[in-house]
Amino acid sequence: MKGIVIAGATGVGKTDLSIKIAKKIDAEIISADASQIYKELNIGTAKITDEEMQGVKHYMIDVVDPGEDYSVGDFERDVNNILNENSQKSENRKNIIITGGTGLYIRSITNGFAKLPSKDEKIRKNLEDKNLDELQEILKKLDKESYEEIDLSNKLRLVRAIEVCILTGGKFSELRTRNIKNNDYEFLKVFLTRNREELYDRINRRVEIMIAKGLVAEAKKVYNKYKEKLYKISSIGYKELFMYFDGKIKLDEAIEEIKKESRRYAKRQMTWFRKEKDYIICNLSEMSENEVLDEILKRWENF
């Protein structure tokens, strides 16, 4: 079986292109976005609307409530169930496109996933009571490589990495590379990028559009509903507004922080995918969308 991965940084233009490809090759789309997994986080995650889907079936959107734990292991299991169910069909089998910017999610499907220990409530509770600085120091001592790779502002990721180190006595950075692949798909991998200045400008404008669409009201609704579990909601666009609702920063400061964090995240995504193997790089600052589309379809035919 074969499929396509359309990966890239936030705001680069993955959604629009993936829909166009899906319509050309009669495909269904699996979202690989760690924030779009969550219900109710719509505007701030640039979640695709039913209208924007244009009739193309999408999976892995609105899977769990904000505040619920959902790991890369959960994603790997759920997506492989979708892939394996599709590959077993004798008729009505669909082509598959995986699109998103969460590199670990994508890698767990294309390269396989290490079977790490399940969460330990006692260890987790102890770690969750600590602040970010304390967690960063613990991880730095236990696993320097993970400390240098991980998103140090994401408390959930820090807790999980430390938890695995404690439970196994090993290093999370090493254990997570001992992969087992649980599907029979080979993927044509495409990394969409843009020149940095253009991408950052698109990100800034996108944040302003989100604010105009009602992001503040949406975040306030989530803030009021999940008061006890807010520390688990680390998606950009929400955590900054939670600080505003707490009275720690002003609204204009929160908006600037969302832009800054989005740009930082995009930079980390670009670094991640440039290090990955076997990706075709398409720069949308240097090629038109139609040229990229033609290039992908040509490679798909020969894949």
N, C-alpha and C positions, 0 to 999 in steps of 0.2 A: 504494500500500500504506500501511496505517496501523498504528501500534503505540502502546504506552503506556510512559512512563518513570515509575517510582516512585523518587524520589530523596529523600535526607534524611541527617541526621547519624547517626553510630553510636548504636545503642541506641534509636532513635526508634520502631521497630516496622514497618520496611519488609517484612521477611521474611513475617510473618504475613499482612499485608494483601495482599501480592503473590500469595500462594498462593490466598487467597480470591477475588481478582479473576480469576486464571488459571482457576480452576474454573468461574467464572460465564461466561467468554467463550471457553472452550476454547483457552487460550493456552499457549505454552511460555515459559520464563523464561531470560533471559540475565543472568548476574551481572555487574555492573560494580563489582567490588571488587578493588582492586589487591593485597590480601593473600590473598584466597580463590583467586586464580590459582594459589597455591603448594600443592603436595602437602605433607602432614605438618603443616602449620600449621592445626590444626583447632579446638581449644578456644579459643585466644586470638584467633581471627578470627571466632568465633561462626558457624563454617561450618555451613550447613544439613545435617541428616542425611537419610539416605534415608527414614526414617520421617516426618520433618517435611515432606518434599517431597509427600507424599500422592499419589504417582503422577504429579505434574506434572514433565515433563522439564525439566532445567536444563542450561545450557551455561556454559562458561568458569569451571568450578570444577575444581581439581586439574589444571591444564594443564601446569605445569613444576615441576621440583624446586627447593627453596629453594637459593639460591646461584647459580641460573641467571639470566641477564639476560632481562628481559621488559619491553618498553617500551609506551608508549601506541600507538606505531606498530604494534607486533605485535598489540595488542588490536584496533585499528581494522581491520587486515587480516583477522584471524580472525573477528571479529563480522560484518563485511560479507560474508564468504564464507557464513556461516550465513544471513544475511538474504537474500542474493541467490539462494541455493539454494532457500530457502523460497518466495520470490516467483515463481520460475520453475515451481513445481509446478502442474500443472493440476488435481490433486485432492490431498486430504489436506493442504492448505495450512493452517498454523496461525496464529492471532494471536500476536503477539510482545509480551512485556513485558520491558523492561530495568529491572533494579532494582539499586540500590547507592548508595554514597556517594562514589565517586571521580569528581569532577566532570569532570576532563580526559578520562577514559575515555568518559563519557556524551557530552560535547560532541563528541568525535571522530566519533561516530556520527550524532548529530542535526544537527550543523552542518558536519561535514566535518573534514578533517585536513590540515595542511600537510606537504608532502613534504620532510622535513628530511634532511640527509646521514646516511649510515650511520656507525656508530661507527668510530673510528680507534684501533686497539689501542695505538699508541705514545703518542698524546696521553692516552688513557684511563689507561694504566699510570702515566704521570707524575702525573696528577691524583689517582689513587687512593692514591698514596703520601703525599699531603698530608693534614693533619688538617682537621677541620670549620672551625676558625677561619680557616685559610689559604684554604680554598675559598670561604668566605663573602666574604673580602676581595677575592679575584680576581673573583668574580661582581659584587660591588658596583662595581668599577672598569669592568668590561666592559659591564654591563647593569643599571643601577640599578632599573629597573622589575621585572625578573625577581627581583632581590634582595628587593624589597619584597613580592612575591607568593608566592614559592616557600616550601616547607617547609624552613627553614634547618637542621633537624636530620636531614634525609634526604640522606645523602651521595651516593646514586645520582642523585637529582634535580639536586643541585648540579653533579656531574661532567658530566651530560648537557647542562645549560644552558651551562656553560663550553665544553664540547667543540663545541657548535653555533656559539657565538660565534667560537671560534678557526678552525673549518673554513670558515665562510662570510664572516668579516669583518663580519658584521652582528650584530643583537641578537636573541637567542632570543625575547624578549617580542614582537617585531614579526614575526619569521619564522613563529612558530607560529600566527599568526592568518590567514595566507594559505591558506585552507582549500579543499580539493576534497572534495566529498561523493560517496561511492562506493556509495550505495544509493538506492533509489527510495521510501523510507519517509518519511512525515510522522508526527511523534509528538505525542500528547497528553501534556504534561509536568506531573507532579504533584510538588510539594515537600512532604513531610511534616515537620512540626515539632512541638515541644512548648514550653511555657514553660520557660525556662532552668533554674529550680530543680528542676522535675520531671525534666527530661532528665538533669541532673547526678546526681540521686538514683538514677535508673534505671541510669546508667553505673556508679556506685559499687557498686550491688547486683550488677550483671552481672559486674563484676570479681571480687567475692567468690564468686559462683557458679562462675566459671571456675576459681578456685583450688581450690574444693571438688571440682570435676570432674576435677582432676588436671593443671592447666596447668603446674605446676612440673616434674612428671615428663616431660610432653610436651616442654617447652622444653629440658630436660636432654638428652633423646634427640637433639634437633636440634643442640644445642650440641656433643655428642660426635661426631656424624656429619659435621657440616659445619665442623669446626674451622678449616680454612684459608679458608673463604668467609663467615665470620660477619659481616664488615663489609657484606656484600651483603644481609643479612637485617635489614631496618629496621622490620619490623612491630611495632606497639605490643603489649606483652605478652611479647615475646620478647627484644628488645634490653635491656629493663630487667632481666630475669632473667639474661641473659648477664653483666651487670655483677655480679649476686649470685654467679654461679658463678665469676667471676674474683676474687671476694673484695673487690671495691671497695665494695660496700654490703651491708647486712643484708637478710634476706628481707622483713621488715616494711617496710623503706624501699623495696624494689623494688616491693612491692604498692602502696604509696602513690604511687610514681612512675608505675605503670601507670594508676592512677585519674586522676592529674593530667594525664598525657599524653593519655589518652582524652578528658578534658573539653576540653583545648586543641584537640584534633583536631576534636571536635564543633563547637567555636566557629568554627574555620576553615571547616568544611563549611557551617555555617549562613550565614556571610558570603558564601561562594562562590555558593551557590544563590540567595540573595536578590539578588545582582547579575545573575544570569542572566535572560534575557528569556523571556517566554511561559510561565512556570510558574504553575500554579494552586497557591496555598498552602492547605494544610489543617492546622489546629492540633489535634492529638489531645488537648491539654489542654482544649480548648473544644468539641470535637465528639467523639461516641462513634465507635468504629471502624465501626459499622454506618452511621452518618450519612455518614462519609467514603466508605465503600464505595458507598453509594447515589449520592452526589454524583459520584463518578468514573464509575460505570456510566451515569448519566444523560448526562454530558458525552461519554462514549464513543459512545453511540448517535447523538448529534448531530454528532460530530466529522467 
